[in-house]
Amino acid sequence: MTHHTHLPIELLSVRGNKVLDLLPFRQRAVDGAVLISNDFGDHLFLSNDEYKAILHGDLANDDPLRDRLKAGNFLARELDRDAITARLQEKYRFLRAGPSLHIFVVTLRCNHTCQYCHASRARMDQPDVDMSIETAERCVDFAFETTSPSLTIEFQGGEPLANWPVVEHIIEYARQKNALAGKSLMFALVTNLSLMDEEKLAYLIDRRVQICTSLDGPADLHDGQRIWKDGKSHDTTVDWIHRINQHYVEAGMDPHLYHIEALPTITRQTLKRGHELVEHYANLGCRSIFLRNLDPFGWGAAVKNRLGYTMEDFLAFYRDTFLHIVEMNRNGQDMVERTAALLFSKIIGNVEPNYLDIRSPCGAGIGQLAYNHDGRLFTCDEGRMVDRSGDDCFQIGQVGTDNYREVVSSPTVRSMVMASTLEGQPGCANCVYKPWCGVCPVHNYCEQGSIHGRMADSTYCQKHMGIFDFLMERIHRADPFEMALFQRWATPRGQPHYVHEAEAL
């Protein structure tokens, strides 16, 4: 039986002359213990007897549990308010920044026919879905209006290399703009690598563009899902992974930080092959893997019957694969599971990684903007994918027509903020995982027809609740090796090589 408790502003438990001034907390039964958390992001595991003791105030002044509660910021009269204020200001610093991630969809054309395609790609013989040079410059101009001191331009598609001249022009134009703007500028490219060549790679390496690709596992699994009629997708992807990583090694860069990022999409065919999947990544020199489930965006919803699975099945896959990754590390193979690393950074690292999909409020319109090939603006890339299905409800403007202030303060952006602020979500407000969680209004809309959603019926909530329960269980049971491993995963490391500070051109 799972319980949630959100106690009043102060809970004064009195027995005789003993007073325990508890701050508000939430609780949940996890792994035979009682997990409690507060809004600052602290947590403790209590035995049932300890939990009853704090509710009844049965703690002597010298009880060790009182010291644990003090250290965990659960006692009102022992709280270091200045330190807590500084922590909360850092946690929510993104609210003062503005959109930092700007996703440029430079084309919808793609030469792959991925069975689960979220982007709803167009055929290669449809050049009318390419972004023009004029539109590209207007998009860059708009992106530089952001009040954020950092700016990442991420090239998406379709396959962005199919419109290579515009990718190249955007990079050069943005670098020129930044010579005056003085922002911390980064570029990222999401590509299937099939149109890569040595000239393009040399340019991307020289311009310090972070490269990301998709790899669904061994050849039969990858090629069966990521269909490319003109070649063997797996072999081409793996070849370029090796070549790109070799460039970083030859440049003397830390391979733990600098390597091509590869992502799998988990389908029904992957569920029984989790160990094989991560070992394939490890054999290619990949040091991290992001175990992500199918989303209900684009064509993802249409192939659910063929590729989909229940959330219970995905969580079973996740738990089993996670434990295998831990054992790989115990045996000397360095591998990180990215979802766990993000959540560990929040839970035990006391760091807000600003991952836009799992934060409150989410990044839609205030942390990211998506730029369609025709210059239409969307709250996020997921909102743009909904538009490809014929529903433009997440469109918030048009470059060259609408100004920055109108777009980021539009009613649609305000609605997305309200829908993803957990204090206003029934079920979320009282959940023990609220300090570290977030919701996706677009996911709610696609699955349930409302950006607010119903968390009790949401697979998004079911997934995160299941992962949080599992990771908290692992923290509770962790031996010294595992705790050190989780701490290492929770420690963010910057990638300064990719950052372009203002420079004279």
Sequence and secondary structure as in RCSB ss.txt:
>XXXX:A:sequence
MTHHTHLPIELLSVRGNKVLDLLPFRQRAVDGAVLISNDFGDHLFLSNDEYKAILHGDLANDDPLRDRLKAGNFL
ARELDRDAITARLQEKYRFLRAGPSLHIFVVTLRCNHTCQYCHASRARMDQPDVDMSIETAERCVDFAFETTSPS
LTIEFQGGEPLANWPVVEHIIEYARQKNALAGKSLMFALVTNLSLMDEEKLAYLIDRRVQICTSLDGPADLHDGQ
RIWKDGKSHDTTVDWIHRINQHYVEAGMDPHLYHIEALPTITRQTLKRGHELVEHYANLGCRSIFLRNLDPFGWG
AAVKNRLGYTMEDFLAFYRDTFLHIVEMNRNGQDMVERTAALLFSKIIGNVEPNYLDIRSPCGAGIGQLAYNHDG
RLFTCDEGRMVDRSGDDCFQIGQVGTDNYREVVSSPTVRSMVMASTLEGQPGCANCVYKPWCGVCPVHNYCEQGS
IHGRMADSTYCQKHMGIFDFLMERIHRADPFEMALFQRWATPRGQPHYVHEAEAL
>XXXX:A:secstr
        S EEEEETTEEEEE   EEEEETTEEEEE TTS EEEE HHHHHHHHHT   TT HHHHHHHHTT B
GGG  HHHHHHHHHHHTGGGGT   EEEEE B B S EETT SS  B TT GGGB  HHHHHHHHHHHTT S SE
EEEEEESS GGGGHHHHHHHHHHHHHHHHHH  EEEEEEE  STT  HHHHHHHHHTTEEEEEE  SSHHHHHHH
EE TTS HHHHHHHHHHHHHHHHHHTT  TTTSS EEE B  GGGTT HHHHHHHHHHTT  EE  B   SSGGG
TTTHHHH   HHHHHHHHHHHHHHHHHHHHTT   EEHHHHHHHHHHTS      TTSSSS SBTTTEEEE TTS
EEESSHHHHHHHHTT  TTEEEETTTS HHHHHTSHHHHHHHHHH GGGSTTTTT TTGGG    HHHHHHHHSS
SS  GGG HHHHHHHHHHHHHHHHHHH  HHHHHHHHHHHS    GGG B     
